[in-house]
Amino acid sequence: MKSRFVRISASLIAVAALATAGSASAQYRGGYEGYAPEYDFAEVVSVDPIIDVVNRPVSRDQCWEEPVTYREPVRYHSNRDRTPAIMAGILGGVIGNQFGHGHGREAATAAGAMLGYSMARDSQRRHGGGYYSGGREYRSYEQRCTTRTDYYSDERVNGYNVAYRYNGRIYHTVTDYHPGNQIRVQVNVSPAQ
């Protein structure tokens, strides 16, 4: 039982010696294998924001009243009033009825009616048998609209250029926050080769 205890103790001592030798070897090589890094604070010398300019479009409808000129179409109106020609035909028939006897009187009445009608129609055609209307111009206002896009510039802070002093030397870094008067730094110390 005692020899078993001695064997376990010797094994544990051997493992501890190997672990110590490994860490010494790692330190000698300049590494920090298995060690947590150390931190300190450095004095912030300057902080400059990194500003991005973003153009964003804004669309809006713009409307206005626009004057529009219209012209009525020109129309020709023929004088289709047959009343004067019919009256002239009746009057011609009455006059023609005054001449002749029997069948001659009927022929004179018909000829007088036709002659009176024809003379009245010819007169209407010669003296403007029709007229024109329309062609008048008038102005009205109509609403017109268009979509306009304006661009507005927005400035956004996208980070900070930070200069800090540690052990008398100036270092630079970029952060996504404003660090204030101090910035936390990681310190690595290793032996010179």
C-alpha positions as CSV (number, residue, x, y, z in Angstrom):
1,M,0.0,0.0,0.0
2,K,2.9,2.3,0.9
3,S,4.6,1.6,-2.4
4,R,1.5,2.4,-4.3
5,F,1.3,5.8,-2.6
6,V,4.9,6.5,-3.4
7,R,4.3,5.6,-7.1
8,I,1.3,8.0,-7.3
9,S,3.3,10.8,-5.6
10,A,6.2,10.3,-7.9
11,S,3.9,10.4,-11.0
12,L,2.4,13.7,-9.7
13,I,5.8,15.2,-9.2
14,A,6.9,14.2,-12.7
15,V,3.8,15.8,-14.2
16,A,4.3,19.0,-12.3
17,A,8.0,19.2,-13.4
18,L,7.0,18.8,-17.0
19,A,4.4,21.5,-16.7
20,T,6.9,23.9,-15.2
21,A,9.5,23.1,-17.8
22,G,6.9,23.7,-20.6
23,S,5.9,27.1,-19.3
24,A,9.5,28.1,-18.8
25,S,10.1,27.0,-22.4
26,A,7.1,29.0,-23.6
27,Q,8.3,32.1,-21.8
28,Y,11.8,31.6,-23.2
29,R,10.3,31.4,-26.8
30,G,8.6,34.8,-26.2
31,G,5.0,33.4,-26.1
32,Y,2.2,33.7,-23.5
33,E,0.8,30.3,-24.0
34,G,-1.6,29.6,-21.2
35,Y,-1.3,33.1,-19.7
36,A,-4.0,35.7,-19.6
37,P,-3.0,39.1,-21.2
38,E,-2.4,42.1,-19.0
39,Y,-4.2,45.4,-19.4
40,D,-3.5,49.0,-18.6
41,F,-4.8,52.5,-19.4
42,A,-3.3,55.0,-21.7
43,E,-3.9,58.8,-21.9
44,V,-6.0,59.8,-24.9
45,V,-4.3,62.7,-26.8
46,S,-6.9,63.3,-29.6
47,V,-10.2,62.0,-30.9
48,D,-11.4,62.8,-34.4
49,P,-14.8,61.5,-35.7
50,I,-14.9,59.6,-39.0
51,I,-17.8,61.2,-40.8
52,D,-19.6,59.6,-43.8
53,V,-21.9,61.8,-45.9
54,V,-25.0,59.9,-47.1
55,N,-27.2,61.4,-49.8
56,R,-30.8,60.2,-49.4
57,P,-33.5,60.9,-52.0
58,V,-36.8,62.4,-51.0
59,S,-39.6,62.4,-53.7
60,R,-42.6,64.7,-53.6
61,D,-45.4,65.7,-56.0
62,Q,-45.3,69.2,-57.3
63,C,-48.5,70.6,-58.9
64,W,-49.3,73.9,-60.6
65,E,-52.1,75.5,-62.6
66,E,-51.1,75.8,-66.3
67,P,-52.9,78.1,-68.7
68,V,-54.2,76.3,-71.8
69,T,-55.7,78.0,-74.9
70,Y,-58.5,76.3,-76.7
71,R,-60.1,77.2,-80.0
72,E,-63.6,76.2,-80.9
73,P,-63.9,74.4,-84.2
74,V,-65.2,76.4,-87.1
75,R,-68.5,75.1,-88.4
76,Y,-70.4,76.0,-91.6
77,H,-74.1,76.3,-91.3
78,S,-76.0,76.1,-94.6
79,N,-79.1,78.2,-94.8
80,R,-81.6,75.4,-95.3
81,D,-84.6,77.6,-94.5
82,R,-87.0,76.9,-97.4
83,T,-89.7,79.1,-96.2
84,P,-88.8,82.0,-98.5
85,A,-88.6,79.7,-101.5
86,I,-91.9,78.0,-100.7
87,M,-93.6,81.4,-100.3
88,A,-92.2,82.5,-103.6
89,G,-93.5,79.3,-105.2
90,I,-97.0,79.9,-103.8
91,L,-96.9,83.5,-105.0
92,G,-95.7,82.5,-108.4
93,G,-98.6,79.9,-108.7
94,V,-101.1,82.5,-107.7
95,I,-99.8,84.9,-110.4
96,G,-99.6,82.1,-113.0
97,N,-103.2,81.2,-112.2
98,Q,-104.3,84.6,-113.4
99,F,-103.4,83.7,-117.0
100,G,-105.0,81.3,-119.4
101,H,-108.1,79.1,-119.3
102,G,-108.7,75.4,-118.8
103,H,-105.6,73.3,-119.0
104,G,-103.6,76.4,-119.9
105,R,-104.4,77.9,-116.5
106,E,-103.2,74.8,-114.7
107,A,-99.9,74.9,-116.7
108,A,-99.5,78.6,-116.0
109,T,-100.1,78.0,-112.3
110,A,-97.5,75.2,-112.2
111,A,-95.0,77.2,-114.2
112,G,-95.4,80.3,-112.0
113,A,-94.9,78.2,-108.8
114,M,-91.8,76.6,-110.1
115,L,-90.4,79.9,-111.4
116,G,-91.1,81.6,-108.0
117,Y,-89.5,78.8,-106.0
118,S,-86.4,78.7,-108.3
119,M,-85.8,82.5,-108.2
120,A,-86.0,82.6,-104.4
121,R,-83.5,79.7,-104.0
122,D,-81.0,81.3,-106.4
123,S,-81.3,84.5,-104.5
124,Q,-80.6,82.8,-101.2
125,R,-77.5,81.1,-102.7
126,R,-76.1,84.4,-104.2
127,H,-76.6,86.4,-101.0
128,G,-75.1,83.9,-98.5
129,G,-77.0,80.8,-98.3
130,G,-75.0,79.8,-95.1
131,Y,-72.8,81.2,-92.4
132,Y,-69.8,80.1,-90.3
133,S,-69.7,80.0,-86.6
134,G,-67.1,79.0,-84.0
135,G,-63.3,79.7,-84.2
136,R,-63.4,81.6,-80.9
137,E,-60.4,81.2,-78.6
138,Y,-60.7,81.0,-74.9
139,R,-58.2,80.3,-72.1
140,S,-58.6,77.8,-69.2
141,Y,-56.4,76.5,-66.5
142,E,-55.6,72.9,-65.9
143,Q,-53.7,71.3,-63.1
144,R,-50.4,69.6,-64.0
145,C,-48.3,67.5,-61.6
146,T,-44.9,66.0,-61.7
147,T,-42.8,64.0,-59.2
148,R,-39.5,65.7,-58.2
149,T,-36.7,64.0,-56.3
150,D,-34.5,66.1,-54.1
151,Y,-31.3,64.8,-52.4
152,Y,-30.5,65.7,-48.8
153,S,-27.1,65.1,-47.3
154,D,-26.9,63.4,-43.9
155,E,-23.7,63.2,-41.9
156,R,-23.1,60.1,-39.8
157,V,-20.3,59.3,-37.4
158,N,-18.9,56.0,-38.5
159,G,-16.1,55.7,-35.9
160,Y,-13.2,57.6,-34.3
161,N,-9.5,58.1,-35.1
162,V,-7.9,57.9,-31.6
163,A,-4.4,59.0,-30.7
164,Y,-3.1,57.9,-27.3
165,R,0.1,58.1,-25.3
166,Y,1.6,55.1,-23.5
167,N,5.0,55.1,-21.8
168,G,5.9,58.3,-23.6
169,R,5.1,57.0,-27.1
170,I,2.1,58.0,-29.3
171,Y,-0.1,55.2,-30.8
172,H,-3.1,55.4,-33.2
173,T,-6.2,53.2,-33.4
174,V,-9.8,53.3,-34.8
175,T,-12.7,52.7,-32.4
176,D,-16.4,52.6,-33.0
177,Y,-17.0,54.6,-29.7
178,H,-15.7,57.8,-28.2
179,P,-13.1,56.6,-25.6
180,G,-13.1,59.6,-23.3
181,N,-9.9,60.6,-21.5
182,Q,-8.4,57.1,-21.3
183,I,-8.3,54.0,-23.4
184,R,-7.7,50.5,-22.2
185,V,-4.7,48.9,-23.8
186,Q,-3.4,45.3,-23.8
187,V,0.2,45.0,-22.6
188,N,2.4,42.2,-23.9
189,V,5.9,41.9,-22.5
190,S,8.3,39.4,-24.0
191,P,12.1,39.0,-23.6
192,A,14.3,40.5,-26.3
193,Q,16.0,37.9,-28.6
